[in-house]
Amino acid sequence: MQPARMNLKILLPYKIFAEKTGVLRIVAESRAGSFGLLPHRLDCVASLAPGILVFETEAEGEVCMAVDEGILVKSGTDVLVSVRNAIGGTDLGKLREAVEREFLNLDEQQKSVRSVLAKLESGFVRRFAEFHHE
């Protein structure tokens, strides 16, 4: 009897990045640390942090991908990973550099944009209040 396998689909906002069948195991990263999935694990949902997603198939062996933050949903033997961006590759060191350079840097840029927007909003509210009192 052949052991159970999973179906993995990695989704980006604009396309399907990867679709794999016959997946033996998956290792992903959350803010709390790495966790693994096997075919008989209970269904779950997890928030993913930018990092390395590893999966293994008999045909390809162990495959590593850099993924941005997103969400992972396991339902039965189907695993859906929806992330903002992903990079495939074989060199684990280069993938880790890509995560640090592209995904974590993007988070810093987003924090900066949010800060500027908050200042604009507070300025608008203050001016509106002044206008209302006149």
A tleap script that builds the chain and sets N, CA, C and O, in Angstrom:
source leaprc.protein.ff14SB
mol = sequence {
  NMET GLN PRO ALA ARG MET ASN LEU LYS ILE
  LEU LEU PRO TYR LYS ILE PHE ALA GLU LYS
  THR GLY VAL LEU ARG ILE VAL ALA GLU SER
  ARG ALA GLY SER PHE GLY LEU LEU PRO HIE
  ARG LEU ASP CYS VAL ALA SER LEU ALA PRO
  GLY ILE LEU VAL PHE GLU THR GLU ALA GLU
  GLY GLU VAL CYS MET ALA VAL ASP GLU GLY
  ILE LEU VAL LYS SER GLY THR ASP VAL LEU
  VAL SER VAL ARG ASN ALA ILE GLY GLY THR
  ASP LEU GLY LYS LEU ARG GLU ALA VAL GLU
  ARG GLU PHE LEU ASN LEU ASP GLU GLN GLN
  LYS SER VAL ARG SER VAL LEU ALA LYS LEU
  GLU SER GLY PHE VAL ARG ARG PHE ALA GLU
  PHE HIE HIE CGLU
}
set mol.1.N position { 0.838 -1.184 0.000 }
set mol.1.CA position { 0.000 0.000 0.000 }
set mol.1.C position { 0.883 1.248 0.000 }
set mol.1.O position { 1.806 1.367 0.806 }
set mol.2.N position { 0.595 2.160 -0.899 }
set mol.2.CA position { 1.384 3.373 -1.033 }
set mol.2.C position { 0.977 4.395 0.031 }
set mol.2.O position { -0.213 4.607 0.260 }
set mol.3.N position { 1.967 5.036 0.689 }
set mol.3.CA position { 1.630 6.033 1.705 }
set mol.3.C position { 0.913 7.238 1.100 }
set mol.3.O position { 1.022 7.505 -0.097 }
set mol.4.N position { 0.184 7.954 1.940 }
set mol.4.CA position { -0.577 9.131 1.481 }
set mol.4.C position { 0.368 10.229 1.011 }
set mol.4.O position { 1.491 10.356 1.500 }
set mol.5.N position { -0.097 10.998 0.079 }
set mol.5.CA position { 0.663 12.128 -0.469 }
set mol.5.C position { -0.223 13.370 -0.421 }
set mol.5.O position { -1.447 13.274 -0.334 }
set mol.6.N position { 0.413 14.525 -0.478 }
set mol.6.CA position { -0.326 15.790 -0.471 }
set mol.6.C position { -0.223 16.455 -1.836 }
set mol.6.O position { 0.672 16.158 -2.628 }
set mol.7.N position { -1.142 17.345 -2.086 }
set mol.7.CA position { -1.130 18.200 -3.277 }
set mol.7.C position { -0.841 19.614 -2.805 }
set mol.7.O position { -1.557 20.144 -1.955 }
set mol.8.N position { 0.197 20.227 -3.346 }
set mol.8.CA position { 0.611 21.561 -2.934 }
set mol.8.C position { 0.391 22.538 -4.077 }
set mol.8.O position { 0.784 22.285 -5.216 }
set mol.9.N position { -0.242 23.654 -3.756 }
set mol.9.CA position { -0.447 24.719 -4.739 }
set mol.9.C position { 0.001 26.020 -4.095 }
set mol.9.O position { -0.501 26.405 -3.039 }
set mol.10.N position { 0.960 26.703 -4.744 }
set mol.10.CA position { 1.450 27.984 -4.260 }
set mol.10.C position { 0.866 29.065 -5.153 }
set mol.10.O position { 1.129 29.111 -6.354 }
set mol.11.N position { 0.064 29.937 -4.541 }
set mol.11.CA position { -0.661 30.973 -5.279 }
set mol.11.C position { -0.063 32.350 -5.022 }
set mol.11.O position { 0.234 32.707 -3.882 }
set mol.12.N position { 0.109 33.114 -6.086 }
set mol.12.CA position { 0.479 34.526 -6.009 }
set mol.12.C position { -0.756 35.333 -6.367 }
set mol.12.O position { -1.711 34.767 -6.899 }
set mol.13.N position { -0.779 36.626 -6.098 }
set mol.13.CA position { -1.980 37.412 -6.408 }
set mol.13.C position { -2.381 37.375 -7.883 }
set mol.13.O position { -3.550 37.584 -8.208 }
set mol.14.N position { -1.446 37.117 -8.763 }
set mol.14.CA position { -1.714 37.209 -10.197 }
set mol.14.C position { -1.522 35.904 -10.966 }
set mol.14.O position { -1.763 35.868 -12.173 }
set mol.15.N position { -1.091 34.823 -10.293 }
set mol.15.CA position { -0.906 33.555 -11.002 }
set mol.15.C position { -0.678 32.411 -10.023 }
set mol.15.O position { -0.498 32.620 -8.824 }
set mol.16.N position { -0.689 31.195 -10.568 }
set mol.16.CA position { -0.302 30.014 -9.797 }
set mol.16.C position { 1.200 29.860 -9.987 }
set mol.16.O position { 1.666 29.632 -11.103 }
set mol.17.N position { 1.964 29.984 -8.892 }
set mol.17.CA position { 3.421 29.920 -8.962 }
set mol.17.C position { 3.901 28.484 -9.134 }
set mol.17.O position { 4.792 28.217 -9.941 }
set mol.18.N position { 3.311 27.557 -8.375 }
set mol.18.CA position { 3.711 26.147 -8.465 }
set mol.18.C position { 2.534 25.267 -8.078 }
set mol.18.O position { 1.704 25.627 -7.243 }
set mol.19.N position { 2.490 24.110 -8.709 }
set mol.19.CA position { 1.462 23.120 -8.406 }
set mol.19.C position { 2.135 21.760 -8.423 }
set mol.19.O position { 2.601 21.303 -9.466 }
set mol.20.N position { 2.185 21.107 -7.255 }
set mol.20.CA position { 2.899 19.839 -7.116 }
set mol.20.C position { 1.965 18.784 -6.545 }
set mol.20.O position { 1.145 19.061 -5.670 }
set mol.21.N position { 2.106 17.583 -7.056 }
set mol.21.CA position { 1.370 16.443 -6.514 }
set mol.21.C position { 2.382 15.452 -5.960 }
set mol.21.O position { 3.565 15.518 -6.293 }
set mol.22.N position { 1.926 14.542 -5.124 }
set mol.22.CA position { 2.812 13.536 -4.564 }
set mol.22.C position { 3.789 14.098 -3.543 }
set mol.22.O position { 4.908 13.602 -3.417 }
set mol.23.N position { 3.375 15.129 -2.814 }
set mol.23.CA position { 4.262 15.762 -1.830 }
set mol.23.C position { 4.255 14.927 -0.546 }
set mol.23.O position { 3.201 14.616 0.008 }
set mol.24.N position { 5.460 14.575 -0.092 }
set mol.24.CA position { 5.606 13.753 1.105 }
set mol.24.C position { 5.551 14.563 2.392 }
set mol.24.O position { 4.951 14.135 3.378 }
set mol.25.N position { 6.185 15.743 2.379 }
set mol.25.CA position { 6.219 16.583 3.572 }
set mol.25.C position { 6.437 18.028 3.166 }
set mol.25.O position { 6.953 18.312 2.085 }
set mol.26.N position { 6.032 18.953 4.059 }
set mol.26.CA position { 6.191 20.394 3.834 }
set mol.26.C position { 6.686 21.008 5.136 }
set mol.26.O position { 6.212 20.661 6.218 }
set mol.27.N position { 7.645 21.925 5.021 }
set mol.27.CA position { 8.120 22.692 6.172 }
set mol.27.C position { 7.989 24.161 5.809 }
set mol.27.O position { 8.489 24.598 4.772 }
set mol.28.N position { 7.309 24.929 6.674 }
set mol.28.CA position { 7.075 26.357 6.429 }
set mol.28.C position { 7.445 27.142 7.674 }
set mol.28.O position { 7.667 26.569 8.740 }
set mol.29.N position { 7.508 28.474 7.527 }
set mol.29.CA position { 7.874 29.342 8.641 }
set mol.29.C position { 6.723 30.277 8.997 }
set mol.29.O position { 6.109 30.896 8.128 }
set mol.30.N position { 6.446 30.364 10.298 }
set mol.30.CA position { 5.486 31.341 10.810 }
set mol.30.C position { 6.252 32.291 11.722 }
set mol.30.O position { 7.454 32.117 11.923 }
set mol.31.N position { 5.581 33.278 12.268 }
set mol.31.CA position { 6.241 34.206 13.197 }
set mol.31.C position { 6.699 33.479 14.462 }
set mol.31.O position { 7.632 33.925 15.130 }
set mol.32.N position { 6.048 32.366 14.792 }
set mol.32.CA position { 6.409 31.600 15.987 }
set mol.32.C position { 7.514 30.582 15.725 }
set mol.32.O position { 8.007 29.965 16.669 }
set mol.33.N position { 7.915 30.390 14.469 }
set mol.33.CA position { 8.957 29.430 14.130 }
set mol.33.C position { 8.521 28.502 13.013 }
set mol.33.O position { 7.437 28.654 12.449 }
set mol.34.N position { 9.372 27.545 12.702 }
set mol.34.CA position { 9.093 26.589 11.625 }
set mol.34.C position { 8.140 25.506 12.104 }
set mol.34.O position { 8.109 25.163 13.286 }
set mol.35.N position { 7.367 24.975 11.170 }
set mol.35.CA position { 6.479 23.855 11.470 }
set mol.35.C position { 6.408 22.954 10.250 }
set mol.35.O position { 6.647 23.393 9.125 }
set mol.36.N position { 6.076 21.685 10.484 }
set mol.36.CA position { 6.014 20.721 9.408 }
set mol.36.C position { 4.622 20.171 9.207 }
set mol.36.O position { 3.806 20.131 10.127 }
set mol.37.N position { 4.369 19.746 7.975 }
set mol.37.CA position { 3.091 19.119 7.626 }
set mol.37.C position { 3.367 17.762 6.998 }
set mol.37.O position { 4.226 17.628 6.127 }
set mol.38.N position { 2.638 16.774 7.445 }
set mol.38.CA position { 2.634 15.444 6.839 }
set mol.38.C position { 1.222 15.163 6.347 }
set mol.38.O position { 0.277 15.817 6.788 }
set mol.39.N position { 1.060 14.197 5.439 }
set mol.39.CA position { -0.272 13.965 4.839 }
set mol.39.C position { -1.410 13.708 5.837 }
set mol.39.O position { -2.545 14.109 5.578 }
set mol.40.N position { -1.139 13.063 6.949 }
set mol.40.CA position { -2.217 12.722 7.890 }
set mol.40.C position { -2.393 13.737 9.008 }
set mol.40.O position { -3.160 13.490 9.939 }
set mol.41.N position { -1.712 14.859 8.944 }
set mol.41.CA position { -1.884 15.892 9.966 }
set mol.41.C position { -3.304 16.456 9.867 }
set mol.41.O position { -3.904 16.488 8.792 }
set mol.42.N position { -3.818 16.894 11.000 }
set mol.42.CA position { -5.140 17.500 11.011 }
set mol.42.C position { -5.154 18.756 10.152 }
set mol.42.O position { -4.125 19.404 9.961 }
set mol.43.N position { -6.324 19.088 9.642 }
set mol.43.CA position { -6.477 20.304 8.850 }
set mol.43.C position { -6.117 21.518 9.699 }
set mol.43.O position { -6.348 21.538 10.908 }
set mol.44.N position { -5.549 22.527 9.048 }
set mol.44.CA position { -5.131 23.707 9.791 }
set mol.44.C position { -4.991 24.913 8.869 }
set mol.44.O position { -4.990 24.791 7.644 }
set mol.45.N position { -4.873 26.076 9.495 }
set mol.45.CA position { -4.595 27.335 8.808 }
set mol.45.C position { -3.454 27.989 9.569 }
set mol.45.O position { -3.459 28.006 10.800 }
set mol.46.N position { -2.470 28.531 8.845 }
set mol.46.CA position { -1.337 29.177 9.496 }
set mol.46.C position { -0.944 30.435 8.741 }
set mol.46.O position { -0.986 30.480 7.512 }
set mol.47.N position { -0.564 31.446 9.493 }
set mol.47.CA position { -0.043 32.679 8.920 }
set mol.47.C position { 1.453 32.481 8.688 }
set mol.47.O position { 2.180 32.086 9.599 }
set mol.48.N position { 1.906 32.755 7.473 }
set mol.48.CA position { 3.314 32.546 7.137 }
set mol.48.C position { 4.100 33.843 7.220 }
set mol.48.O position { 3.606 34.914 6.866 }
set mol.49.N position { 5.324 33.725 7.692 }
set mol.49.CA position { 6.266 34.844 7.711 }
set mol.49.C position { 7.161 34.720 6.474 }
set mol.49.O position { 7.281 33.632 5.912 }
set mol.50.N position { 7.784 35.807 6.049 }
set mol.50.CA position { 8.738 35.683 4.945 }
set mol.50.C position { 9.837 34.696 5.331 }
set mol.50.O position { 10.426 34.800 6.407 }
set mol.51.N position { 10.104 33.749 4.456 }
set mol.51.CA position { 11.105 32.736 4.769 }
set mol.51.C position { 11.206 31.686 3.688 }
set mol.51.O position { 10.831 31.914 2.538 }
set mol.52.N position { 11.721 30.531 4.074 }
set mol.52.CA position { 11.943 29.419 3.146 }
set mol.52.C position { 10.857 28.377 3.346 }
set mol.52.O position { 10.608 27.937 4.469 }
set mol.53.N position { 10.211 27.985 2.258 }
set mol.53.CA position { 9.238 26.898 2.248 }
set mol.53.C position { 9.939 25.692 1.629 }
set mol.53.O position { 10.500 25.788 0.537 }
set mol.54.N position { 9.907 24.573 2.320 }
set mol.54.CA position { 10.560 23.353 1.835 }
set mol.54.C position { 9.492 22.292 1.650 }
set mol.54.O position { 8.640 22.101 2.518 }
set mol.55.N position { 9.537 21.601 0.514 }
set mol.55.CA position { 8.666 20.447 0.327 }
set mol.55.C position { 9.467 19.341 -0.328 }
set mol.55.O position { 10.497 19.589 -0.955 }
set mol.56.N position { 8.983 18.114 -0.176 }
set mol.56.CA position { 9.703 16.955 -0.705 }
set mol.56.C position { 8.756 16.064 -1.499 }
set mol.56.O position { 7.654 15.746 -1.052 }
set mol.57.N position { 9.213 15.666 -2.689 }
set mol.57.CA position { 8.512 14.681 -3.501 }
set mol.57.C position { 9.496 13.578 -3.847 }
set mol.57.O position { 10.708 13.787 -3.795 }
set mol.58.N position { 8.988 12.416 -4.197 }
set mol.58.CA position { 9.885 11.334 -4.608 }
set mol.58.C position { 10.616 11.688 -5.894 }
set mol.58.O position { 11.794 11.364 -6.042 }
set mol.59.N position { 9.935 12.349 -6.828 }
set mol.59.CA position { 10.525 12.667 -8.124 }
set mol.59.C position { 11.605 13.742 -8.034 }
set mol.59.O position { 12.664 13.608 -8.648 }
set mol.60.N position { 11.345 14.812 -7.270 }
set mol.60.CA position { 12.264 15.954 -7.219 }
set mol.60.C position { 13.161 15.969 -5.991 }
set mol.60.O position { 14.158 16.690 -5.970 }
set mol.61.N position { 12.831 15.198 -4.982 }
set mol.61.CA position { 13.565 15.276 -3.723 }
set mol.61.C position { 13.127 16.502 -2.952 }
set mol.61.O position { 11.968 16.909 -3.029 }
set mol.62.N position { 14.053 17.097 -2.206 }
set mol.62.CA position { 13.736 18.273 -1.402 }
set mol.62.C position { 13.882 19.534 -2.249 }
set mol.62.O position { 14.914 19.756 -2.883 }
set mol.63.N position { 12.837 20.351 -2.249 }
set mol.63.CA position { 12.802 21.595 -3.025 }
set mol.63.C position { 12.602 22.756 -2.064 }
set mol.63.O position { 11.759 22.692 -1.169 }
set mol.64.N position { 13.383 23.821 -2.253 }
set mol.64.CA position { 13.281 25.014 -1.408 }
set mol.64.C position { 12.797 26.189 -2.241 }
set mol.64.O position { 13.198 26.357 -3.392 }
set mol.65.N position { 11.926 27.002 -1.641 }
set mol.65.CA position { 11.426 28.221 -2.277 }
set mol.65.C position { 11.397 29.330 -1.244 }
set mol.65.O position { 11.065 29.106 -0.080 }
set mol.66.N position { 11.749 30.530 -1.683 }
set mol.66.CA position { 11.597 31.700 -0.824 }
set mol.66.C position { 10.178 32.219 -1.016 }
set mol.66.O position { 9.725 32.409 -2.145 }
set mol.67.N position { 9.476 32.447 0.096 }
set mol.67.CA position { 8.112 32.966 0.011 }
set mol.67.C position { 7.971 34.182 0.908 }
set mol.67.O position { 8.592 34.271 1.967 }
set mol.68.N position { 7.153 35.104 0.469 }
set mol.68.CA position { 6.836 36.289 1.259 }
set mol.68.C position { 5.738 35.910 2.245 }
set mol.68.O position { 5.272 34.770 2.253 }
set mol.69.N position { 5.324 36.865 3.075 }
set mol.69.CA position { 4.285 36.546 4.044 }
set mol.69.C position { 2.981 36.184 3.339 }
set mol.69.O position { 2.709 36.644 2.230 }
set mol.70.N position { 2.194 35.364 3.995 }
set mol.70.CA position { 0.935 34.929 3.418 }
set mol.70.C position { 0.224 33.989 4.361 }
set mol.70.O position { 0.334 34.096 5.582 }
set mol.71.N position { -0.512 33.060 3.766 }
set mol.71.CA position { -1.307 32.122 4.563 }
set mol.71.C position { -1.209 30.726 3.960 }
set mol.71.O position { -1.114 30.562 2.744 }
set mol.72.N position { -1.234 29.729 4.830 }
set mol.72.CA position { -1.213 28.325 4.428 }
set mol.72.C position { -2.484 27.680 4.945 }
set mol.72.O position { -2.851 27.861 6.106 }
set mol.73.N position { -3.161 26.922 4.080 }
set mol.73.CA position { -4.381 26.212 4.458 }
set mol.73.C position { -4.214 24.748 4.077 }
set mol.73.O position { -3.967 24.429 2.914 }
set mol.74.N position { -4.351 23.855 5.063 }
set mol.74.CA position { -4.320 22.415 4.798 }
set mol.74.C position { -5.718 21.874 5.016 }
set mol.74.O position { -6.293 22.018 6.094 }
set mol.75.N position { -6.258 21.249 3.980 }
set mol.75.CA position { -7.576 20.643 4.044 }
set mol.75.C position { -7.489 19.268 3.405 }
set mol.75.O position { -7.378 19.153 2.185 }
set mol.76.N position { -7.538 18.232 4.218 }
set mol.76.CA position { -7.349 16.880 3.701 }
set mol.76.C position { -5.934 16.728 3.179 }
set mol.76.O position { -4.968 16.990 3.894 }
set mol.77.N position { -5.817 16.307 1.938 }
set mol.77.CA position { -4.478 16.164 1.347 }
set mol.77.C position { -4.088 17.375 0.510 }
set mol.77.O position { -3.018 17.391 -0.100 }
set mol.78.N position { -4.950 18.388 0.478 }
set mol.78.CA position { -4.650 19.596 -0.294 }
set mol.78.C position { -4.064 20.674 0.611 }
set mol.78.O position { -4.594 20.966 1.683 }
set mol.79.N position { -2.957 21.258 0.152 }
set mol.79.CA position { -2.310 22.353 0.876 }
set mol.79.C position { -2.222 23.537 -0.081 }
set mol.79.O position { -1.592 23.453 -1.135 }
set mol.80.N position { -2.862 24.639 0.301 }
set mol.80.CA position { -2.816 25.875 -0.484 }
set mol.80.C position { -1.970 26.887 0.269 }
set mol.80.O position { -2.178 27.127 1.458 }
set mol.81.N position { -1.017 27.476 -0.434 }
set mol.81.CA position { -0.171 28.520 0.129 }
set mol.81.C position { -0.393 29.760 -0.723 }
set mol.81.O position { -0.094 29.765 -1.917 }
set mol.82.N position { -0.917 30.810 -0.104 }
set mol.82.CA position { -1.167 32.052 -0.809 }
set mol.82.C position { -0.221 33.106 -0.241 }
set mol.82.O position { -0.309 33.463 0.934 }
set mol.83.N position { 0.691 33.604 -1.091 }
set mol.83.CA position { 1.698 34.571 -0.663 }
set mol.83.C position { 1.773 35.727 -1.653 }
set mol.83.O position { 1.313 35.615 -2.790 }
set mol.84.N position { 2.357 36.839 -1.210 }
set mol.84.CA position { 2.485 38.004 -2.091 }
set mol.84.C position { 3.528 37.789 -3.177 }
set mol.84.O position { 3.372 38.294 -4.289 }
set mol.85.N position { 4.594 37.046 -2.871 }
set mol.85.CA position { 5.664 36.827 -3.826 }
set mol.85.C position { 6.382 35.540 -3.481 }
set mol.85.O position { 6.366 35.108 -2.329 }
set mol.86.N position { 7.011 34.925 -4.464 }
set mol.86.CA position { 7.775 33.697 -4.256 }
set mol.86.C position { 8.919 33.639 -5.254 }
set mol.86.O position { 8.826 34.170 -6.361 }
set mol.87.N position { 9.998 32.987 -4.843 }
set mol.87.CA position { 11.175 32.808 -5.698 }
set mol.87.C position { 11.602 31.354 -5.584 }
set mol.87.O position { 11.782 30.843 -4.479 }
set mol.88.N position { 11.763 30.689 -6.716 }
set mol.88.CA position { 12.238 29.314 -6.712 }
set mol.88.C position { 13.739 29.281 -6.909 }
set mol.88.O position { 14.319 30.232 -7.433 }
set mol.89.N position { 14.364 28.212 -6.500 }
set mol.89.CA position { 15.799 28.081 -6.685 }
set mol.89.C position { 16.318 26.865 -5.962 }
set mol.89.O position { 15.589 26.195 -5.230 }
set mol.90.N position { 17.588 26.589 -6.176 }
set mol.90.CA position { 18.175 25.409 -5.564 }
set mol.90.C position { 19.175 25.746 -4.464 }
set mol.90.O position { 19.360 24.963 -3.532 }
set mol.91.N position { 19.819 26.903 -4.567 }
set mol.91.CA position { 20.825 27.291 -3.583 }
set mol.91.C position { 20.154 27.939 -2.379 }
set mol.91.O position { 19.614 29.040 -2.476 }
set mol.92.N position { 20.192 27.253 -1.257 }
set mol.92.CA position { 19.507 27.716 -0.051 }
set mol.92.C position { 20.068 29.052 0.437 }
set mol.92.O position { 19.307 29.898 0.907 }
set mol.93.N position { 21.361 29.254 0.336 }
set mol.93.CA position { 21.974 30.514 0.753 }
set mol.93.C position { 21.463 31.687 -0.058 }
set mol.93.O position { 21.176 32.748 0.495 }
set mol.94.N position { 21.345 31.505 -1.377 }
set mol.94.CA position { 20.848 32.582 -2.239 }
set mol.94.C position { 19.371 32.858 -1.972 }
set mol.94.O position { 18.931 34.006 -2.031 }
set mol.95.N position { 18.610 31.814 -1.681 }
set mol.95.CA position { 17.196 32.014 -1.360 }
set mol.95.C position { 17.043 32.809 -0.063 }
set mol.95.O position { 16.202 33.704 0.023 }
set mol.96.N position { 17.855 32.484 0.943 }
set mol.96.CA position { 17.790 33.209 2.218 }
set mol.96.C position { 18.155 34.678 2.004 }
set mol.96.O position { 17.524 35.567 2.577 }
set mol.97.N position { 19.172 34.933 1.179 }
set mol.97.CA position { 19.544 36.317 0.852 }
set mol.97.C position { 18.394 37.043 0.156 }
set mol.97.O position { 18.134 38.216 0.425 }
set mol.98.N position { 17.704 36.326 -0.748 }
set mol.98.CA position { 16.567 36.932 -1.464 }
set mol.98.C position { 15.458 37.301 -0.488 }
set mol.98.O position { 14.845 38.359 -0.629 }
set mol.99.N position { 15.191 36.450 0.497 }
set mol.99.CA position { 14.170 36.742 1.501 }
set mol.99.C position { 14.555 38.012 2.255 }
set mol.99.O position { 13.734 38.913 2.425 }
set mol.100.N position { 15.803 38.080 2.704 }
set mol.100.CA position { 16.241 39.243 3.476 }
set mol.100.C position { 16.252 40.506 2.621 }
set mol.100.O position { 15.847 41.573 3.082 }
set mol.101.N position { 16.714 40.387 1.384 }
set mol.101.CA position { 16.856 41.557 0.517 }
set mol.101.C position { 15.509 42.062 0.019 }
set mol.101.O position { 15.249 43.264 0.075 }
set mol.102.N position { 14.652 41.178 -0.465 }
set mol.102.CA position { 13.427 41.599 -1.130 }
set mol.102.C position { 12.212 41.641 -0.216 }
set mol.102.O position { 11.497 42.643 -0.195 }
set mol.103.N position { 11.965 40.591 0.530 }
set mol.103.CA position { 10.728 40.506 1.291 }
set mol.103.C position { 10.795 41.310 2.582 }
set mol.103.O position { 9.860 42.052 2.888 }
set mol.104.N position { 11.869 41.184 3.342 }
set mol.104.CA position { 11.964 41.914 4.597 }
set mol.104.C position { 12.164 43.400 4.351 }
set mol.104.O position { 11.658 44.221 5.116 }
set mol.105.N position { 12.894 43.767 3.294 }
set mol.105.CA position { 13.075 45.168 2.933 }
set mol.105.C position { 11.734 45.784 2.531 }
set mol.105.O position { 11.459 46.941 2.847 }
set mol.106.N position { 10.915 45.017 1.845 }
set mol.106.CA position { 9.590 45.491 1.449 }
set mol.106.C position { 8.755 45.825 2.677 }
set mol.106.O position { 8.016 46.810 2.676 }
set mol.107.N position { 8.867 45.010 3.729 }
set mol.107.CA position { 8.135 45.294 4.958 }
set mol.107.C position { 8.553 46.638 5.540 }
set mol.107.O position { 7.702 47.384 6.026 }
set mol.108.N position { 9.840 46.964 5.502 }
set mol.108.CA position { 10.315 48.254 6.004 }
set mol.108.C position { 9.745 49.396 5.173 }
set mol.108.O position { 9.366 50.434 5.716 }
set mol.109.N position { 9.683 49.207 3.853 }
set mol.109.CA position { 9.111 50.226 2.981 }
set mol.109.C position { 7.638 50.429 3.292 }
set mol.109.O position { 7.160 51.564 3.313 }
set mol.110.N position { 6.916 49.349 3.531 }
set mol.110.CA position { 5.497 49.451 3.853 }
set mol.110.C position { 5.285 50.170 5.178 }
set mol.110.O position { 4.336 50.942 5.313 }
set mol.111.N position { 6.149 49.930 6.157 }
set mol.111.CA position { 6.045 50.629 7.436 }
set mol.111.C position { 6.240 52.128 7.217 }
set mol.111.O position { 5.533 52.943 7.809 }
set mol.112.N position { 7.191 52.484 6.376 }
set mol.112.CA position { 7.451 53.888 6.088 }
set mol.112.C position { 6.239 54.528 5.409 }
set mol.112.O position { 5.847 55.641 5.758 }
set mol.113.N position { 5.649 53.830 4.447 }
set mol.113.CA position { 4.465 54.348 3.754 }
set mol.113.C position { 3.305 54.503 4.728 }
set mol.113.O position { 2.590 55.505 4.690 }
set mol.114.N position { 3.115 53.518 5.598 }
set mol.114.CA position { 2.038 53.611 6.588 }
set mol.114.C position { 2.238 54.813 7.514 }
set mol.114.O position { 1.277 55.498 7.865 }
set mol.115.N position { 3.484 55.064 7.905 }
set mol.115.CA position { 3.786 56.203 8.768 }
set mol.115.C position { 3.436 57.526 8.080 }
set mol.115.O position { 2.835 58.410 8.691 }
set mol.116.N position { 3.813 57.653 6.814 }
set mol.116.CA position { 3.504 58.866 6.055 }
set mol.116.C position { 1.995 59.031 5.914 }
set mol.116.O position { 1.476 60.136 6.076 }
set mol.117.N position { 1.286 57.947 5.616 }
set mol.117.CA position { -0.170 58.023 5.497 }
set mol.117.C position { -0.829 58.421 6.810 }
set mol.117.O position { -1.789 59.192 6.820 }
set mol.118.N position { -0.314 57.896 7.919 }
set mol.118.CA position { -0.873 58.258 9.230 }
set mol.118.C position { -0.689 59.753 9.495 }
set mol.118.O position { -1.585 60.407 10.027 }
set mol.119.N position { 0.471 60.287 9.126 }
set mol.119.CA position { 0.720 61.728 9.311 }
set mol.119.C position { -0.217 62.551 8.425 }
set mol.119.O position { -0.751 63.569 8.864 }
set mol.120.N position { -0.416 62.117 7.187 }
set mol.120.CA position { -1.334 62.825 6.299 }
set mol.120.C position { -2.757 62.808 6.842 }
set mol.120.O position { -3.450 63.825 6.826 }
set mol.121.N position { -3.187 61.633 7.326 }
set mol.121.CA position { -4.538 61.517 7.870 }
set mol.121.C position { -4.726 62.403 9.092 }
set mol.121.O position { -5.745 63.081 9.218 }
set mol.122.N position { -3.741 62.401 9.999 }
set mol.122.CA position { -3.878 63.226 11.205 }
set mol.122.C position { -3.875 64.708 10.847 }
set mol.122.O position { -4.600 65.490 11.461 }
set mol.123.N position { -3.072 65.105 9.865 }
set mol.123.CA position { -3.073 66.495 9.404 }
set mol.123.C position { -4.412 66.878 8.802 }
set mol.123.O position { -4.910 67.979 9.035 }
set mol.124.N position { -4.991 65.981 8.035 }
set mol.124.CA position { -6.303 66.226 7.431 }
set mol.124.C position { -7.366 66.387 8.511 }
set mol.124.O position { -8.186 67.303 8.445 }
set mol.125.N position { -7.355 65.504 9.502 }
set mol.125.CA position { -8.346 65.565 10.582 }
set mol.125.C position { -8.180 66.857 11.368 }
set mol.125.O position { -9.167 67.508 11.710 }
set mol.126.N position { -6.929 67.234 11.657 }
set mol.126.CA position { -6.684 68.477 12.406 }
set mol.126.C position { -7.203 69.690 11.629 }
set mol.126.O position { -7.875 70.549 12.200 }
set mol.127.N position { -6.895 69.764 10.330 }
set mol.127.CA position { -7.364 70.892 9.510 }
set mol.127.C position { -8.890 70.893 9.370 }
set mol.127.O position { -9.523 71.949 9.370 }
set mol.128.N position { -9.451 69.733 9.254 }
set mol.128.CA position { -10.917 69.644 9.161 }
set mol.128.C position { -11.560 70.146 10.447 }
set mol.128.O position { -12.571 70.847 10.409 }
set mol.129.N position { -10.964 69.780 11.601 }
set mol.129.CA position { -11.497 70.227 12.902 }
set mol.129.C position { -11.375 71.742 13.010 }
set mol.129.O position { -12.289 72.404 13.501 }
set mol.130.N position { -10.248 72.298 12.553 }
set mol.130.CA position { -10.064 73.757 12.587 }
set mol.130.C position { -11.088 74.436 11.686 }
set mol.130.O position { -11.660 75.460 12.058 }
set mol.131.N position { -11.317 73.885 10.532 }
set mol.131.CA position { -12.294 74.443 9.594 }
set mol.131.C position { -13.698 74.389 10.194 }
set mol.131.O position { -14.479 75.328 10.042 }
set mol.132.N position { -14.012 73.300 10.867 }
set mol.132.CA position { -15.334 73.113 11.478 }
set mol.132.C position { -15.580 74.139 12.583 }
set mol.132.O position { -16.710 74.594 12.759 }
set mol.133.N position { -14.530 74.511 13.335 }
set mol.133.CA position { -14.668 75.459 14.430 }
set mol.133.C position { -14.757 76.911 13.959 }
set mol.133.O position { -15.167 77.778 14.730 }
set mol.134.N position { -14.384 77.189 12.722 }
set mol.134.CA position { -14.436 78.574 12.216 }
set mol.134.C position { -15.808 79.008 11.847 }
set mol.134.O position { -16.000 80.143 11.410 }
savepdb mol mol.pdb
quit
